[in-house]
Amino acid sequence: MSARPSEWDKYLLGSVLFTSLLIGGGTASGLYTDTLIEIMAFISAAVALSRTSTQTTPGSVLWLLFLTAALLILQIVPLPASLFVGLRPGLLLGGPWLTDETRFISVGVGRTIECLLYVVASAAFFLGVMRLRSDQVYGLLPFFFMGAICNGLAGAIQYSLSDNIAIEGLLPFTINAGLFANRNHFSALLFVSIPFVIYYGLFRGHLLSGAIGLIALLLLLLAAGSRAGVLIGLAITLVSVIFLSARSSIRGFSVFALFVGLSVYTIGAWTTIDAKELDSAFGRAEFARTTIDGIEENWVAGVGFGNFQKAYQIYEKEGMIFRSYVNHAHNEYLEIAFEGGVIAALLMALYLFLLLFAFARIRRDSFQKAAFLSVAFLLVHSLVDYPLRTAALVMTFAYMNAIIFHRGITERMDQKPVLVEVDHNGDKLLVPVAASP
């Protein structure tokens, strides 16, 4: 039997989410897999937005998306060269457009256009999910689980064969962990799945399968060997159990068993971290210091999104130049501020404010609380890495934000049950009837 026409929006958007988790694990620019995901996101979002829906997106969120897109577009608009006098070093003035009297904010227009398409595609996917009914938004969760399971199976096969296995030729990037090019980003997918696995076990009546899934995720995080992933995975598990179990009917013995298992996992995590060499002289701290130097000289307009690698080299110390080059700041907030200037920093602050404000409204819905936990820890991970530079994680991020800001889910929790009077053995009884989504 074919699906109802009203459900096709869910299947189209779900296919985007699933596909992104399968082929969107690369971080290099110009990947045809990212282009394919962007095309799918635009088409699916166009279908969802073209249909009549009672769901609306908060005006503040729409303004945030509009201002973000406007900032990206402004960077590729030719402006009078006089505006750049004293705003940035001569090496970053960029080439003229048609005449010497014009300049672009972006020092690499092609890379900024690529970033514009990347951001607009993820925003379109977010708006498409926001148009779905609340039950359809929940119906996208199996697509996410399927993508995470495929990555987990790929990672399990890799780690069972060798300590360091790379797969080349299957995708336009080298697969190093799961279906990702970067093991840290693979770890990020694993730990953002944990709140939903716990939610699935505690609130959907699948305690056994949820427990098996949680154990598998924790073991895969240990096998991946990402220091940040191991620590965040442990933290998000502890917080999720405490945060989400407050309203569940799980027995105290089960909670105790979970904490015993977590204690054993902590020992393994500590062993993994202790065995690693920490690069105190050349590492993320040095990346951050150099990036801050660049921000101080380009704080007004930035250097253009997608141009971190090009601009970073200007501020790099001579003693820190090696054969391997720095492609990202490994701190998403510093990199965005470097590329977008003070306006980008203000937009990041606005998003964090809206996220905290939304959290005040979702305290009673465990599904939205699970999404908030995943988003929060992904933002924490962005302090030491760049997970949102992969299509797989940015689409996951967009889906989780849609869960958080979806008014239909929040309004469903606020609705009082409809009481219907029925006749039972001559007595009049008021029976609650659940409101339709």
Solvent accessible surface area in square Angstrom, and as a share of the most:
residue,aa,sasa,rsa
1,M,242,1.08
2,S,96,0.62
3,A,33,0.25
4,R,148,0.54
5,P,95,0.60
6,S,48,0.31
7,E,16,0.07
8,W,117,0.41
9,D,12,0.06
10,K,31,0.13
11,Y,80,0.30
12,L,57,0.29
13,L,0,0.00
14,G,0,0.00
15,S,37,0.24
16,V,1,0.00
17,L,0,0.00
18,F,53,0.22
19,T,26,0.15
20,S,0,0.00
21,L,1,0.01
22,L,49,0.24
23,I,32,0.16
24,G,0,0.00
25,G,1,0.01
26,G,0,0.00
27,T,37,0.21
28,A,60,0.47
29,S,61,0.39
30,G,66,0.63
31,L,15,0.07
32,Y,139,0.53
33,T,3,0.02
34,D,20,0.10
35,T,68,0.39
36,L,81,0.40
37,I,1,0.00
38,E,22,0.10
39,I,90,0.45
40,M,47,0.21
41,A,0,0.00
42,F,70,0.29
43,I,102,0.52
44,S,4,0.03
45,A,2,0.01
46,A,61,0.47
47,V,43,0.24
48,A,2,0.02
49,L,75,0.37
50,S,91,0.59
51,R,93,0.34
52,T,140,0.81
53,S,34,0.22
54,T,128,0.74
55,Q,23,0.10
56,T,77,0.45
57,T,22,0.13
58,P,13,0.08
59,G,40,0.38
60,S,54,0.35
61,V,7,0.04
62,L,79,0.39
63,W,157,0.55
64,L,17,0.08
65,L,44,0.22
66,F,124,0.52
67,L,72,0.36
68,T,40,0.23
69,A,26,0.20
70,A,38,0.30
71,L,12,0.06
72,L,4,0.02
73,I,86,0.44
74,L,73,0.36
75,Q,1,0.00
76,I,37,0.19
77,V,57,0.33
78,P,45,0.28
79,L,34,0.17
80,P,73,0.46
81,A,25,0.19
82,S,83,0.54
83,L,99,0.49
84,F,8,0.03
85,V,121,0.69
86,G,77,0.74
87,L,67,0.33
88,R,21,0.08
89,P,36,0.22
90,G,58,0.56
91,L,145,0.72
92,L,3,0.02
93,L,56,0.28
94,G,30,0.29
95,G,46,0.45
96,P,69,0.43
97,W,113,0.40
98,L,150,0.75
99,T,75,0.44
100,D,102,0.53
101,E,126,0.57
102,T,31,0.18
103,R,42,0.15
104,F,28,0.11
105,I,12,0.06
106,S,3,0.02
107,V,16,0.09
108,G,16,0.16
109,V,45,0.26
110,G,54,0.52
111,R,87,0.32
112,T,0,0.00
113,I,74,0.38
114,E,60,0.27
115,C,20,0.12
116,L,25,0.12
117,L,87,0.43
118,Y,41,0.15
119,V,48,0.27
120,V,52,0.30
121,A,0,0.00
122,S,13,0.08
123,A,19,0.15
124,A,16,0.13
125,F,0,0.00
126,F,13,0.05
127,L,40,0.20
128,G,0,0.00
129,V,0,0.00
130,M,1,0.01
131,R,64,0.23
132,L,4,0.02
133,R,69,0.25
134,S,4,0.02
135,D,58,0.30
136,Q,7,0.03
137,V,0,0.00
138,Y,52,0.20
139,G,17,0.16
140,L,0,0.00
141,L,2,0.01
142,P,67,0.42
143,F,33,0.14
144,F,1,0.00
145,F,37,0.16
146,M,88,0.39
147,G,0,0.00
148,A,10,0.08
149,I,104,0.53
150,C,46,0.28
151,N,0,0.00
152,G,10,0.09
153,L,110,0.55
154,A,20,0.15
155,G,0,0.00
156,A,47,0.36
157,I,106,0.54
158,Q,4,0.02
159,Y,52,0.20
160,S,89,0.57
161,L,124,0.62
162,S,47,0.30
163,D,145,0.75
164,N,135,0.69
165,I,46,0.23
166,A,53,0.41
167,I,61,0.31
168,E,133,0.60
169,G,76,0.73
170,L,116,0.58
171,L,26,0.13
172,P,51,0.32
173,F,20,0.08
174,T,48,0.28
175,I,0,0.00
176,N,64,0.33
177,A,0,0.00
178,G,0,0.00
179,L,27,0.14
180,F,1,0.00
181,A,24,0.18
182,N,34,0.18
183,R,98,0.36
184,N,27,0.14
185,H,0,0.00
186,F,0,0.00
187,S,0,0.00
188,A,0,0.00
189,L,0,0.00
190,L,0,0.00
191,F,0,0.00
192,V,0,0.00
193,S,1,0.01
194,I,0,0.00
195,P,0,0.00
196,F,1,0.00
197,V,16,0.09
198,I,11,0.05
199,Y,15,0.06
200,Y,67,0.25
201,G,6,0.06
202,L,25,0.12
203,F,57,0.24
204,R,112,0.41
205,G,68,0.65
206,H,80,0.36
207,L,83,0.41
208,L,137,0.68
209,S,55,0.35
210,G,6,0.06
211,A,32,0.25
212,I,104,0.53
213,G,24,0.23
214,L,8,0.04
215,I,101,0.51
216,A,45,0.35
217,L,18,0.09
218,L,15,0.07
219,L,108,0.54
220,L,22,0.11
221,L,0,0.00
222,L,41,0.21
223,A,52,0.40
224,A,5,0.04
225,G,6,0.06
226,S,2,0.01
227,R,67,0.24
228,A,26,0.20
229,G,0,0.00
230,V,0,0.00
231,L,99,0.49
232,I,17,0.08
233,G,0,0.00
234,L,25,0.12
235,A,39,0.30
236,I,0,0.00
237,T,0,0.00
238,L,59,0.29
239,V,60,0.34
240,S,0,0.00
241,V,2,0.01
242,I,111,0.56
243,F,55,0.23
244,L,0,0.00
245,S,24,0.15
246,A,85,0.66
247,R,134,0.49
248,S,25,0.16
249,S,110,0.71
250,I,34,0.17
251,R,191,0.70
252,G,59,0.57
253,F,156,0.65
254,S,27,0.17
255,V,36,0.21
256,F,132,0.55
257,A,49,0.38
258,L,42,0.21
259,F,68,0.28
260,V,73,0.42
261,G,39,0.37
262,L,7,0.03
263,S,66,0.42
264,V,100,0.58
265,Y,14,0.05
266,T,57,0.33
267,I,121,0.62
268,G,25,0.24
269,A,3,0.02
270,W,173,0.61
271,T,86,0.50
272,T,29,0.17
273,I,29,0.15
274,D,105,0.54
275,A,82,0.64
276,K,67,0.28
277,E,163,0.73
278,L,129,0.64
279,D,83,0.43
280,S,104,0.67
281,A,74,0.58
282,F,62,0.26
283,G,6,0.06
284,R,87,0.32
285,A,58,0.45
286,E,6,0.03
287,F,20,0.08
288,A,24,0.18
289,R,118,0.43
290,T,4,0.02
291,T,0,0.00
292,I,75,0.38
293,D,63,0.32
294,G,0,0.00
295,I,31,0.16
296,E,114,0.51
297,E,86,0.39
298,N,2,0.01
299,W,144,0.51
300,V,51,0.29
301,A,25,0.19
302,G,1,0.01
303,V,0,0.00
304,G,0,0.00
305,F,26,0.11
306,G,10,0.09
307,N,4,0.02
308,F,3,0.01
309,Q,73,0.32
310,K,116,0.49
311,A,0,0.00
312,Y,5,0.02
313,Q,98,0.44
314,I,65,0.33
315,Y,33,0.13
316,E,33,0.15
317,K,110,0.47
318,E,153,0.69
319,G,62,0.59
320,M,41,0.18
321,I,107,0.54
322,F,115,0.48
323,R,241,0.88
324,S,88,0.57
325,Y,142,0.54
326,V,10,0.06
327,N,53,0.27
328,H,24,0.11
329,A,1,0.01
330,H,31,0.14
331,N,25,0.13
332,E,8,0.03
333,Y,51,0.19
334,L,38,0.19
335,E,0,0.00
336,I,42,0.21
337,A,13,0.10
338,F,1,0.00
339,E,1,0.00
340,G,1,0.01
341,G,2,0.02
342,V,57,0.33
343,I,79,0.40
344,A,4,0.03
345,A,39,0.30
346,L,114,0.57
347,L,21,0.10
348,M,37,0.16
349,A,58,0.45
350,L,62,0.31
351,Y,34,0.13
352,L,68,0.34
353,F,126,0.52
354,L,14,0.07
355,L,7,0.03
356,L,118,0.59
357,F,123,0.51
358,A,1,0.01
359,F,52,0.22
360,A,56,0.43
361,R,90,0.33
362,I,1,0.01
363,R,157,0.57
364,R,129,0.47
365,D,8,0.04
366,S,10,0.07
367,F,7,0.03
368,Q,0,0.00
369,K,12,0.05
370,A,0,0.00
371,A,0,0.00
372,F,24,0.10
373,L,10,0.05
374,S,0,0.00
375,V,0,0.00
376,A,28,0.21
377,F,27,0.11
378,L,0,0.00
379,L,21,0.10
380,V,73,0.42
381,H,0,0.00
382,S,1,0.01
383,L,92,0.46
384,V,58,0.33
385,D,1,0.00
386,Y,10,0.04
387,P,0,0.00
388,L,31,0.15
389,R,47,0.17
390,T,0,0.00
391,A,3,0.03
392,A,0,0.00
393,L,0,0.00
394,V,16,0.09
395,M,4,0.02
396,T,0,0.00
397,F,30,0.12
398,A,8,0.06
399,Y,1,0.00
400,M,1,0.00
401,N,8,0.04
402,A,0,0.00
403,I,0,0.00
404,I,0,0.00
405,F,9,0.04
406,H,1,0.00
407,R,93,0.34
408,G,9,0.09
409,I,1,0.01
410,T,12,0.07
411,E,94,0.42
412,R,92,0.34
413,M,59,0.26
414,D,84,0.43
415,Q,97,0.43
416,K,172,0.73
417,P,83,0.52
418,V,82,0.47
419,L,100,0.50
420,V,65,0.37
421,E,112,0.50
422,V,59,0.34
423,D,97,0.51
424,H,100,0.45
425,N,136,0.70
426,G,66,0.64
427,D,87,0.45
428,K,135,0.57
429,L,79,0.39
430,L,112,0.56
431,V,62,0.36
432,P,83,0.52
433,V,72,0.41
434,A,93,0.72
435,A,42,0.33
436,S,95,0.61
437,P,88,0.55
